[in-house]
Amino acid sequence: MSKSHGGANRQREFFARSTRPTIPVDPSHRLAVLERTIDWTELEERAQLIRSMKLKNGAGSPPHLRALNGAMVLGAGRTMSYREAEDQIRHYAPARLLCGLTETGWSPDHRTIHDYATLMGPEGMQLFNEYAVEVAVEKKLADPSVLVADTTAQEAAIPHPNEMGLMASFLSTVGAASEKAGRALNQFASKVDDRLKAAKRKVREYRLFSQKKTAEATKQAKDKIVGEMASLVEGVNAELGKALQAAATEAEKLHKYGRVAQAKLVSLHETMETLLPQIRYWLRSGKVAADKIINLHIPELYSIVRGKAGKAVEFGLKWGIRRIKGGFVLLTMAYDRLDLLDSDFAVSAVDEHIALFDKPPKSYGYDRGGWSEENARAIQQRGVREVGLAPRGQAKWRVSGTAKERLVNERAQVEGCIGAIKNPRYGFNRPRARSVEMMGFCGHRAAFGFNLNKIVRGLMKQQRWEMIG
């Protein structure tokens, strides 16, 4: 008996199978419920607001905002890469329904989705998340009269920072980028080639010290290697500065990757100008300099002292989180390490709540980090009736009885919300981001996806349907 190879059917068909299958989408599917619930016109208006702020003019063909906003909703509900989102929208029927593409064969590619996400940024995704919370309030799934708040940290996807690692990363990146950034920088790469090789030997020597026994790997010996490496990097960075000045006249001749490489070298040169004195200070005093740079490629990141068991310090960004009754959350990102201190955010959280809902909450809770008599009075002056700041020391609660128990219970549930958005499903922690702006986008997107999924579960519970997808 003859056998068919390659998985084909031995029985030939009279007509070829259709590559355009017709498949119904179950109305109880998670994405189908979202498609019916979301006011897509409202999302388009919010997207247009961001576009008007960031674009110089409206030249060019109009974007497919309906489909792209659907892609943002799809990516928020479950973390996926832009290529995975492209594949889902092109071949997965519920995703095409969500994006409003059931009547067309077109779908956005991964570059279009990425460019739109970059354009929206943290501001656009924050507007989307605020809309999701407003929908939850409208559907009676959330109650803004009860507010609790806290702060948390968003870890960045970076290696643990140390002086030798930062300098080694600088030299390797400079060597690779210089080869693509024009003639002047190519000449610079050839000129410092011997120093780059010497730096690699220094890194190897440093790492061999760290592998030896503790008695042999003395701090003085390792600090000496770091000092020698710093001198070597200082010379390379000085040469890079001269090469960048010479390459400024060639900038207009560069295309695509050449311009990107040159911009990267400019950023690295400026960052290293700040980092080298910080490294010298550490070698002299043994103390970490203020505003220490912890990553060359995202220099805006900072260390956040948490004091937790097993994780005393986290590296990334600080966030403020507000939770209204019902479990829906809103986020605020701190661009600086001194922003969103508990003593300040305890009051500003109420101000942000009033700005969104046009009235203060009736009850408000915060942990003892936000406690002070001044804060309690300021919050009460804003119209909050029950001020549940956990007191410090011998101070007394401003609420008692059932009101105190209710606020303590609501405040404890903030930790659960923080843990939920840090789940890999939403991508809040260690996101695939190469800038602070995209880390902010991923943070607000995580809250947006968390809130959307809560809306779907709440609506399905109201209708007594069993959700699928």
C-alpha positions in Angstrom: 0.0 0.0 0.0 1.4 3.4 -1.0 1.8 5.9 1.8 1.4 9.6 1.7 4.3 11.7 3.0 4.1 15.2 4.5 0.8 14.7 6.3 -1.4 15.0 3.2 -4.7 13.0 2.8 -4.3 10.1 0.4 -7.9 10.6 -0.6 -7.9 13.5 -3.0 -10.6 16.2 -2.6 -12.6 17.6 -5.5 -12.3 21.1 -4.0 -9.5 22.7 -2.0 -10.2 23.5 1.6 -11.1 27.1 2.3 -8.4 29.1 4.1 -11.1 31.5 5.3 -13.0 29.5 7.9 -16.2 30.8 9.4 -16.3 30.4 13.1 -18.8 31.9 15.6 -17.5 33.6 18.7 -19.2 32.5 22.0 -20.8 35.6 23.5 -19.5 34.6 26.9 -15.9 34.7 25.8 -13.8 37.2 27.8 -12.9 39.2 24.7 -16.4 39.2 23.4 -17.7 40.6 26.7 -15.0 43.3 26.5 -15.9 44.2 23.0 -19.6 44.8 24.0 -18.7 46.6 27.2 -16.1 49.1 26.1 -17.1 52.5 24.6 -14.7 52.4 21.7 -15.5 56.0 20.7 -14.4 57.1 24.1 -11.1 55.3 23.8 -10.6 56.9 20.4 -11.2 60.4 21.8 -8.7 59.7 24.5 -6.2 58.4 22.0 -6.7 61.5 19.8 -6.0 63.7 22.8 -2.6 62.0 23.3 -1.8 62.2 19.6 -2.6 65.9 19.5 -0.2 66.5 22.3 2.7 64.5 20.8 2.4 64.9 17.1 3.4 68.1 15.3 0.5 67.8 12.8 -2.1 65.4 11.4 -0.2 64.8 8.1 -0.4 61.3 6.7 -3.1 58.6 6.4 -5.4 58.4 9.4 -4.5 55.6 11.8 -6.7 52.5 12.4 -7.5 53.7 16.0 -10.3 51.1 16.5 -8.0 48.2 15.7 -5.0 49.6 17.5 -7.0 50.3 20.7 -8.3 46.8 20.5 -4.6 45.6 20.3 -3.9 47.6 23.5 -6.8 46.0 25.3 -5.7 42.5 24.1 -2.1 43.0 25.3 -3.2 44.4 28.6 -5.3 41.4 29.6 -2.5 38.9 29.1 1.2 39.8 28.7 2.4 39.0 25.1 5.0 40.4 22.8 4.1 42.6 19.8 4.7 39.7 17.4 2.4 37.5 19.5 -0.3 40.2 19.5 0.0 40.4 15.7 -0.4 36.7 15.4 -3.4 36.6 17.8 -5.2 39.5 15.9 -4.5 37.9 12.5 -5.6 34.3 13.3 -7.7 34.3 16.5 -11.4 35.0 16.0 -12.1 36.5 19.4 -9.1 38.8 19.1 -10.3 40.0 15.6 -13.7 40.6 17.1 -12.2 42.7 19.9 -10.3 44.8 17.3 -13.3 45.3 15.1 -11.7 43.3 12.2 -14.3 40.6 11.5 -15.4 42.2 8.3 -12.0 42.8 6.8 -8.8 40.8 6.0 -6.5 43.6 7.2 -4.7 43.4 10.6 -1.9 45.5 12.1 1.6 44.1 12.1 3.9 44.1 15.2 5.7 47.3 14.1 2.5 49.2 13.9 1.4 48.0 17.3 4.8 48.9 18.8 4.8 52.4 17.3 1.3 53.0 18.6 2.2 51.8 22.1 5.3 54.1 22.0 3.1 57.0 20.9 0.5 56.4 23.7 3.2 56.1 26.4 2.3 56.1 30.1 0.0 59.1 29.7 -2.2 57.4 27.1 -2.4 54.1 29.1 -3.2 56.0 32.3 -6.2 57.6 30.5 -7.3 54.2 29.3 -7.0 52.8 32.8 -9.0 55.7 34.3 -11.7 54.9 31.7 -11.8 51.3 32.9 -12.3 52.4 36.5 -15.1 54.8 35.4 -16.8 51.9 33.6 -16.5 49.8 36.8 -18.2 52.5 38.8 -20.9 53.0 36.1 -21.6 49.2 36.2 -21.9 49.2 40.0 -18.8 47.0 40.3 -16.8 49.6 42.3 -17.6 52.3 44.9 -15.3 55.4 44.9 -16.6 56.5 48.3 -14.0 54.2 49.9 -10.3 54.8 49.0 -7.1 53.2 50.3 -3.6 53.8 49.1 0.0 52.6 49.3 3.3 52.7 47.4 5.2 49.9 45.7 8.3 49.3 43.5 8.5 48.2 39.9 11.6 46.2 39.3 13.4 46.9 36.0 14.8 44.0 33.9 18.4 44.9 34.5 21.4 43.1 36.0 22.4 43.8 39.6 24.4 47.0 39.4 28.1 47.1 40.3 30.9 49.4 39.3 32.9 46.9 37.2 29.8 45.6 35.5 28.7 49.2 34.5 32.1 50.0 33.1 32.4 46.7 31.2 28.9 47.3 29.7 30.0 50.8 28.7 33.0 49.6 26.8 31.3 46.7 25.1 28.4 48.9 23.9 30.7 51.7 22.8 32.8 49.2 20.8 29.7 47.8 19.0 27.9 51.1 18.3 31.0 52.9 17.0 31.3 50.5 14.1 27.8 51.7 12.8 28.0 55.4 13.5 30.0 56.8 10.7 33.7 57.3 9.6 34.8 59.5 12.6 33.6 57.0 15.1 35.0 54.1 13.1 38.4 55.8 13.4 37.8 56.2 17.2 37.0 52.5 17.5 40.3 51.6 15.8 42.2 54.0 18.0 40.9 52.6 21.3 40.9 49.0 20.3 43.9 48.2 22.4 42.3 49.8 25.4 39.1 47.8 24.9 41.2 44.6 24.9 43.0 45.7 28.1 39.6 46.4 29.7 38.5 42.9 28.9 41.6 41.6 30.7 40.7 43.8 33.7 37.2 42.4 33.9 38.5 38.9 33.7 41.0 39.6 36.5 38.3 41.1 38.7 36.0 38.1 38.2 38.8 35.7 39.0 39.4 37.5 42.3 35.7 37.0 43.1 36.0 33.3 42.5 38.9 32.8 44.9 38.6 32.2 48.6 37.5 35.1 50.7 40.9 35.4 52.4 42.6 36.0 49.1 40.0 38.2 47.5 40.7 41.2 49.6 38.8 44.4 49.2 42.0 46.4 48.6 43.0 44.3 45.6 39.6 44.4 44.0 39.3 48.2 44.6 42.7 48.6 42.9 41.4 46.8 39.8 38.3 49.0 39.8 40.4 52.1 40.1 42.6 51.0 37.1 39.5 50.2 35.1 38.0 53.6 35.9 41.2 55.3 34.6 41.0 53.3 31.5 37.3 54.1 30.9 38.0 57.8 31.7 40.5 57.9 28.8 38.1 56.1 26.4 35.3 58.4 27.3 37.5 61.5 26.7 38.4 60.1 23.3 34.7 59.4 22.6 33.8 63.0 23.4 36.3 64.2 20.8 35.1 61.7 18.2 31.5 62.8 18.8 32.4 66.4 18.1 34.1 65.4 14.9 31.2 63.3 13.9 28.6 66.1 14.4 29.2 67.3 10.9 28.5 63.8 9.5 25.2 63.4 11.3 23.1 64.4 8.3 24.7 61.7 6.1 23.8 58.9 8.5 20.8 56.8 7.9 18.6 54.5 10.1 20.9 52.4 12.3 23.8 54.9 12.0 21.7 57.7 13.6 20.5 55.4 16.3 24.1 54.3 17.1 25.3 57.9 17.2 22.5 58.9 19.5 23.3 55.9 21.7 27.0 57.0 21.9 26.0 60.5 22.9 23.8 59.2 25.7 26.5 56.8 26.9 29.1 59.6 26.9 26.9 61.9 29.0 26.0 59.2 31.4 29.6 58.1 32.0 30.6 61.8 32.6 28.2 61.5 35.6 29.0 57.9 36.6 32.8 58.2 36.8 32.9 60.7 39.6 30.4 58.5 41.5 32.7 55.5 41.1 35.7 57.6 42.3 33.7 58.7 45.4 32.9 55.1 46.2 36.6 54.1 46.0 37.6 57.0 48.3 34.9 56.8 50.9 33.4 53.4 50.6 29.9 55.0 50.4 27.4 55.1 47.6 27.1 58.6 46.0 23.7 60.3 46.0 21.6 59.7 42.9 23.9 56.9 41.9 23.4 55.7 38.3 22.5 52.0 38.4 22.1 51.3 34.6 23.8 52.9 31.6 20.9 52.4 29.2 18.2 53.6 31.5 20.0 56.1 33.7 16.8 57.4 35.2 16.3 54.2 37.3 17.1 54.3 41.0 17.4 52.1 44.0 14.5 51.7 46.3 15.1 50.6 49.9 12.3 48.4 50.9 13.7 46.6 54.0 12.0 43.3 53.1 13.3 39.9 54.1 15.4 38.6 51.2 15.1 41.8 49.2 16.3 44.8 51.1 16.7 46.9 47.9 14.9 46.9 44.6 16.1 48.6 41.4 13.5 50.3 39.2 10.8 52.9 39.8 8.5 53.7 42.6 4.7 53.8 42.1 1.7 54.9 44.1 -1.3 52.7 44.0 -4.9 53.7 44.9 -7.6 51.1 45.4 -11.3 51.9 45.5 -13.9 49.6 47.1 -14.5 46.7 44.7 -10.8 46.1 44.1 -10.1 48.4 41.1 -6.7 50.2 41.1 -5.2 53.4 39.7 -1.4 54.0 39.6 0.9 57.0 39.8 4.5 56.8 38.7 7.4 58.5 40.4 10.1 59.8 37.9 12.4 60.6 40.8 13.4 58.7 44.0 12.2 61.6 46.1 8.7 61.6 44.6 5.8 59.7 46.2 7.2 59.6 49.7 4.6 58.0 51.9 4.2 61.3 53.9 3.4 63.1 50.6 1.4 60.5 48.8 -1.0 60.0 51.7 -2.4 63.5 50.8 -1.8 63.6 47.0 -3.7 60.3 46.6 -6.8 62.1 47.8 -6.2 65.0 45.5 -5.9 62.6 42.5 -9.1 60.9 43.5 -10.9 64.2 43.7 -9.5 65.2 40.2 -10.9 62.0 38.7 -14.3 61.6 40.4 -15.0 65.3 41.2 -15.6 64.6 44.9 -13.6 63.2 47.8 -14.1 59.7 49.2 -16.1 59.4 52.4 -13.6 57.0 53.9 -9.8 56.9 53.4 -7.1 54.5 54.7 -3.3 54.5 54.6 -0.6 52.8 56.6 1.5 54.4 59.3 4.0 55.6 56.7 1.6 58.4 55.9 0.7 59.4 59.4 1.1 62.9 60.8 -1.3 65.3 62.5 -0.8 67.7 59.6 -1.7 65.0 57.0 -4.8 64.0 58.9 -6.0 67.6 59.1 -5.2 68.2 55.4 -7.2 65.1 54.4 -10.1 66.1 56.6 -10.1 69.6 55.1 -10.5 68.0 51.7 -13.9 66.6 52.7 -13.0 63.1 53.9 -15.2 62.1 56.8 -13.4 59.0 58.0 -9.7 59.5 58.0 -8.1 56.1 58.7 -4.3 56.9 58.8 -2.7 54.2 60.9 -1.1 56.1 63.8 2.5 55.9 65.0 3.6 55.5 68.6 1.1 56.6 71.2 -1.1 58.6 68.7 -4.7 57.5 68.5 -6.9 56.5 65.5 -9.2 59.2 64.2 -11.8 56.5 63.5 -13.1 53.7 65.8 -15.5 50.7 65.8 -16.8 49.3 62.6 -15.3 52.2 60.6 -11.8 51.4 61.8 -12.3 47.7 61.1 -13.6 48.3 57.6 -10.7 50.6 56.7 -8.1 48.2 58.1 -9.6 45.4 56.1 -9.7 47.5 52.9 -6.2 48.7 53.5 -5.0 45.1 53.8 -6.4 44.2 50.4 -4.1 46.7 48.7 -1.3 44.2 49.2 -3.3 41.6 47.3 -3.9 44.0 44.4 -0.1 44.8 44.3 0.7 41.1 44.2 -1.9 40.5 41.4 -0.5 43.2 39.0 3.0 41.9 39.7 1.9 38.5 38.4 3.7 37.6 35.2 0.3 37.6 33.5 0.2 41.4 33.6 3.9 42.3 33.2 4.2 45.0 35.9 7.5 43.7 37.3 10.6 43.4 35.1 8.8 44.5 31.9 10.2 44.3 28.4 11.1 48.0 28.3 14.2 49.9 27.4 13.2 53.3 28.7 11.5 54.9 31.7 8.6 55.9 29.4 7.9 52.3 28.3 8.3 51.1 31.9 5.5 53.6 32.8 3.5 52.3 29.9 3.8 48.7 31.1 2.9 49.7 34.6 -0.3 51.4 33.7 -1.1 48.6 31.2 -0.8 46.1 34.0 -3.4 48.0 36.0 -5.5 48.4 32.9 -5.5 44.7 32.2 -6.2 43.8 35.9 -9.2 46.2 36.0 -10.6 44.9 32.6 -10.5 41.3 33.8 -12.2 42.3 37.0 -14.9 44.1 35.0 -15.5 41.0 32.9 -15.7 38.7 35.9 -18.1 41.1 37.7 -20.4 41.3 34.6 -20.4 37.6 34.1 -21.3 37.1 37.8 -24.2 39.6 37.5 -25.5 37.8 34.5 -24.8 34.3 36.0 -22.8 33.3 32.9 -19.7 31.1 32.9 -16.8 33.0 31.4 -14.6 31.3 28.8 -11.3 32.4 27.4 
